[in-house]
Amino acid sequence: MKFKQTDEQNQRIERITPTHLVIGIDMAKDAHVGQATNFRGIVQSKRHLSFTNNKMGLKDLDVWSLSCSRNTD
């Protein structure tokens, strides 16, 4: 069963192309931290984003991720 799970994960990783922006998020109870990288794992943002665990924080994440994606074009 573990083999199938690893195989599925590898297939998802193979679908990442040069046009993708990968956002990694370290989640916590009250605040989260996000970092943007390109498909090779090279950091695309000048600085990570700290955002709160509420609607306003998610809006901040959305705006930040859009700005990061514009920087990669």
C-alpha distance (Angstrom), angle and dihedral (degrees) to the residues before:
residue distance angle dihedral
M1 . . .
K2 3.82 . .
F3 3.80 89.9 .
K4 3.81 91.3 59.1
Q5 3.81 91.6 49.4
T6 3.83 91.9 50.9
D7 3.79 90.7 45.9
E8 3.81 90.9 52.5
Q9 3.81 91.6 48.8
N10 3.81 91.3 50.5
Q11 3.80 90.1 51.7
R12 3.82 90.5 53.9
I13 3.81 91.2 49.1
E14 3.82 91.2 50.2
R15 3.82 89.8 57.0
I16 3.83 91.4 63.6
T17 3.81 108.0 106.0
P18 3.83 134.7 -173.7
T19 3.82 88.8 -92.9
H20 3.83 93.7 61.2
L21 3.78 124.6 100.3
V22 3.80 111.6 -154.3
I23 3.82 116.5 -149.5
G24 3.79 116.0 -163.8
I25 3.80 117.4 -164.1
D26 3.79 128.1 -163.9
M27 3.79 102.6 -154.7
A28 3.79 126.0 -152.3
K29 3.79 136.0 164.5
D30 3.81 99.7 -92.5
A31 3.80 107.2 9.4
H32 3.80 135.7 26.2
V33 3.81 133.1 -159.4
G34 3.80 124.0 -144.0
Q35 3.81 133.0 -166.7
A36 3.80 128.2 -173.1
T37 3.81 123.4 -142.8
N38 3.77 134.9 170.2
F39 3.80 124.4 -117.7
R40 3.81 90.6 -80.5
G41 3.81 94.4 52.1
I42 3.82 95.7 -104.6
V43 3.81 111.5 146.2
Q44 3.81 111.2 -108.7
S45 3.80 100.5 -176.0
K46 3.78 125.3 74.5
R47 3.78 88.8 -135.9
H48 3.79 138.9 4.2
L49 3.80 120.6 -100.1
S50 3.80 122.7 -119.6
F51 3.78 111.5 -161.7
T52 3.78 137.1 170.8
N53 3.77 126.8 -110.6
N54 3.82 96.9 -108.8
K55 3.82 140.4 79.5
M56 3.80 93.2 -81.2
G57 3.81 91.0 51.5
L58 3.81 91.3 51.2
K59 3.79 89.7 49.6
D60 3.82 88.2 52.5
L61 3.82 88.6 51.5
D62 3.80 90.9 50.8
V63 3.82 93.7 50.3
W64 3.82 91.8 44.4
S65 3.82 93.6 49.1
L66 3.81 91.0 49.9
S67 3.81 90.5 51.5
C68 3.81 90.2 49.5
S69 3.80 91.6 50.3
R70 3.81 91.0 51.8
N71 3.81 89.3 53.6
T72 3.82 91.3 57.4
D73 3.83 96.5 53.5
